[in-house]
Every structure is written in structure tokens, then in C-alpha cells.
């Protein structure tokens, strides 16, 4: 059996106080699946990892870029579907 390991960002917690940024942590999820069947063998949350303000900016910028690319791809797909549906 071939096992595939994946880790993805699950959560970011940012804390503020009266002076502004007070700290932050991230939690990732680690998942193991059977490469052939796709069956999930194990999935667990990792321990919270401290984040600096600079690291948060990088993470959010990366995720925002990924989401914007997904939106653009979905809009393009929708546009093609609409054009195909509207054709006589």
C-alpha cells in the first residue's frame, strides 16, 4: 500500500490588546491517505505554532493569492458554461 501524507493550514488565531498585535498561533492538519483508493487512514490536528506578525502577513498573502486564482478559474468555467448554454 502506498501512503500519501498531506499537511494543510487549518486555523490562524490572532490576538490583539489595547496596544495592537498581541500574538498569534497557527494549527495545521496532517492527513494520511491510501494513494490508490483515496481512503483516509489518519487525520489529526497539530499543536499550535507561534506566529510573528511578518509570518502572518506572508501566510495571508499566499492564501489570498490561492483563493483569488481559484475564483478566477471558477469564473472562467462559469463563463464557458453560460456561453455553451446560451448557444442555439
C-alpha positions in Angstrom: 0.0 0.0 0.0 1.3 3.4 -0.9 0.6 6.1 1.6 0.3 9.8 0.8 0.9 12.4 3.5 -0.6 15.9 3.3 -0.4 18.8 5.6 -2.5 21.9 5.2 -3.2 25.1 7.2 -6.3 24.7 9.3 -6.6 27.8 11.5 -4.9 31.0 12.4 -5.7 32.7 15.7 -4.6 36.4 16.0 -4.8 38.2 19.4 -4.9 41.9 20.0 -4.7 44.1 23.1 -5.0 47.8 23.6 -1.6 48.3 22.1 -2.4 46.3 18.9 -1.0 42.9 17.9 -0.5 40.7 21.0 0.4 37.4 19.4 -0.8 34.6 17.1 -0.7 30.9 16.5 -1.4 28.6 13.6 -2.7 25.0 13.6 -2.2 22.6 10.7 -3.9 19.3 9.9 -1.9 16.3 8.9 -3.7 13.7 6.8 -2.5 10.2 5.6 -4.4 8.6 2.7 -4.1 5.4 0.7 -2.7 6.7 -2.6 -4.7 4.2 -4.7 -8.2 4.3 -3.1 -8.0 7.8 -1.5 -9.3 6.4 1.8 -8.3 8.5 4.8 -6.1 6.4 7.1 -5.4 9.0 9.7 -6.1 12.7 10.2 -5.1 14.9 13.2 -4.6 18.5 14.2 -1.1 19.5 15.0 -0.1 21.6 18.1 -0.4 25.4 17.9 2.7 27.0 16.5 3.6 30.6 17.4 3.5 33.2 14.5 5.1 36.5 14.2 3.3 39.5 12.5 5.6 39.1 9.4 4.7 35.4 9.1 1.0 36.1 9.4 1.3 38.6 6.5 3.1 36.0 4.4 0.5 33.3 5.1 -2.4 35.5 4.5 -0.9 36.9 1.3 -0.3 33.3 0.0 -3.8 32.1 0.9 -5.4 35.2 -0.6 -3.5 34.7 -3.8 -4.5 31.0 -3.9 -8.2 31.9 -3.4 -8.1 34.7 -6.0 -6.7 32.2 -8.5 -9.5 29.7 -7.7 -12.1 32.4 -8.1 -10.7 33.4 -11.5 -10.7 29.8 -12.6 -14.3 29.3 -11.4 -15.4 32.5 -13.1 -13.8 31.3 -16.4 -15.5 27.9 -16.1 -18.9 29.6 -15.4 -18.4 31.9 -18.3 -17.8 28.9 -20.6 -20.8 27.1 -19.2 -23.0 30.2 -19.8 -21.7 30.6 -23.3 -22.4 26.9 -24.1 -25.9 27.1 -22.5 -26.8 30.3 -24.4 -25.7 28.9 -27.8 -28.6 27.9 -30.1 
